[in-house]
Amino acid sequence: MLDENKDYMVRLSRARRKRNRQFDPRFLLLAVCGAVVIGVLGAGIHLVRSRSEAVSGQEEQKEEETGGEPVSETEPQSLEEPALSPEELAAKEEAEAVQAVLDSYTNLGLIQVEGYLNVRETPGSDGKIIGKLQQNSACEILEENGEWDRISSGGIEGYIHNQFVMTGEEAKEAARAYVARRAIVKADKLNIRTEPNTETSEVVGQALQNERYEVIGESEGWVQIEEGYVSAEFVEVRYALNEARKLDMVAMAINRYDNLVISKVDNYLNIRSAPEEDGYKNVIGKMPSKAAGEILETLEGWYKIKSGNITGYISAEYTATGQAAKDIAMEEAELMAVVNTDMLNVRTEPSTDSTIWTQISKEERYPVVEQLDGWVQIELDTEDSDKAYISTRDNNVEVRYALAEAIKFSPVEEAAQASMSRRSQIVNYALKFVGNPYVWGGTSLTNGADCSGFTMQVLKEFGVSLPHYSGSQAKMGKSISSSEMRPGDLIFYANSRGVVNHVAMYIGNGQIVHAASKRSGIKISTWNYRSPKTIRNVLGD
């Protein structure tokens, strides 16, 4: 400060000399006053500096006397802001955590798509799908490649179509609302349970490594997520954005089973209500060939299993377990659309503007023909050129590799009436050919038939003559309602133009048997696996 005052006096002296020719007495007065002020300030500063040095010396002396801890006789007046309340402190810490999450991305991409966006191994719609990013999930954009960006997210590196990605400051501001406390899975596979314990709870699913789940609550040793409870030991809970989930889909299909069993019969393996054979009386379900189940208990010659919605007993003689079962599963798992709602619209094109031509049921799993962003094409029948598309938005359908599982089945019991006995015989005869191949135009129940060839040949055995065309069969007999249908009646389905293109036989218990497709062959399905066009009684009773 004193050096600055000297500089000021020098500048003032120079200015005064410069203006000697036009001297003004007022300048003299100002100079005198300035000198007085500067003198006073200098003395004050010198006094303060001396006092400060003296106090500092005293403090150092006190620190030596007290072992380094400064001693103060009077507390200095605090200049800090008032202390924050617990609520204010928590809000501040949360805001800082949210900002830290946003700052952790160098080039943030925020997904903006209904349903989910596929992550592909290579750029282009034909690239292998290796993961998926749900709506408002985050990724780090590593490289731009035309319409495709190379990204990193959830431990996956791949490519996504940048049409569905928000970037820049806009993405950071939008992402702020989606930062939440999430449980990030550290184990390869982690069970999700119905309750926070391992004794009484059931396993309802698995979470895979790097998957992120929003935290609902935490208790001793457990974290509650929307799907259930996971062990806190195997997750990291912190503020984060959701990221991609890896789709090692075949492994996921197998990981759903802790003690896998696979049926090794050519068509169907009976599931019984008790571990004993009693004809058809105790049959409660059937496992298709190469279908999977969970072994709950091992008995002599029997396994108690859970497969699909059926829990019962199967003969161990016709099954594979252990590594043999896993090897079969690796070969048999296929990409399926698993519907999560009662009925789901099927459209002719992957657009909500296209025609709804049927609906499908959550009781079935549908083979996937092609995956698109926001849509999936499924296989219904192969007898028409119609394509079937369902939306993956709103989480109404899960697309994943899956194994076939058991279906509910109770055989038609012989009744006292001759008519019921005949219907029972027709159905039981038709079921003998389940598992045999589908052949377009075929009429062989053993070597291959199409849908109308199958129903024609089955009913021919019982004296009923039908033409070999589903549209013509739909004009036979009389029309009945779904509440009136009985085993042996025929159910017809239509294409997008309303023209009948498929037929099946009702077998009771809400099920049908039909020659479904080249992929599925002759199989059992739910009667409303897609919306029926008409139901006909062709037996004349």
TADA-V340966 format. One record per run of one state. SS is the DSSP state (~ for helix, > for strand, _ for the rest). FROM is the first residue (numbers start at 0). TO is the last residue. If there is no record, write none. Layout:
# TADA-V340966
ss	from	to
SS	FROM	TO
SS	FROM	TO
This chain:
# TADA-V340966
ss	from	to
_	0	0
~	1	17
_	18	18
~	19	21
_	22	23
~	24	64
_	65	84
~	85	102
_	103	106
>	107	110
_	111	114
>	115	119
_	120	127
>	128	133
_	134	136
>	137	144
_	145	146
>	147	152
_	153	154
>	155	160
~	161	163
>	164	166
~	167	177
_	178	178
>	179	184
_	185	187
>	188	192
_	193	201
>	202	207
_	208	210
>	211	218
_	219	220
>	221	224
_	225	226
>	227	230
~	231	233
>	234	239
_	240	243
>	244	245
_	246	247
~	248	254
_	255	258
>	259	262
_	263	266
>	267	271
_	272	281
>	282	287
_	288	290
>	291	298
_	299	300
>	301	306
_	307	308
>	309	314
~	315	317
>	318	320
~	321	331
_	332	332
>	333	338
_	339	341
>	342	346
_	347	354
>	355	360
_	361	363
>	364	371
_	372	373
>	374	377
_	378	386
>	387	390
_	391	391
~	392	394
_	395	395
>	396	401
_	402	405
>	406	407
_	408	416
~	417	430
_	431	436
>	437	437
_	438	441
>	442	443
_	444	446
>	447	448
_	449	449
~	450	459
_	460	468
~	469	472
_	473	476
>	477	479
_	480	488
>	489	493
_	494	498
>	499	507
_	508	509
>	510	516
_	517	519
>	520	525
_	526	528
>	529	529
_	530	530
>	531	536
_	537	540
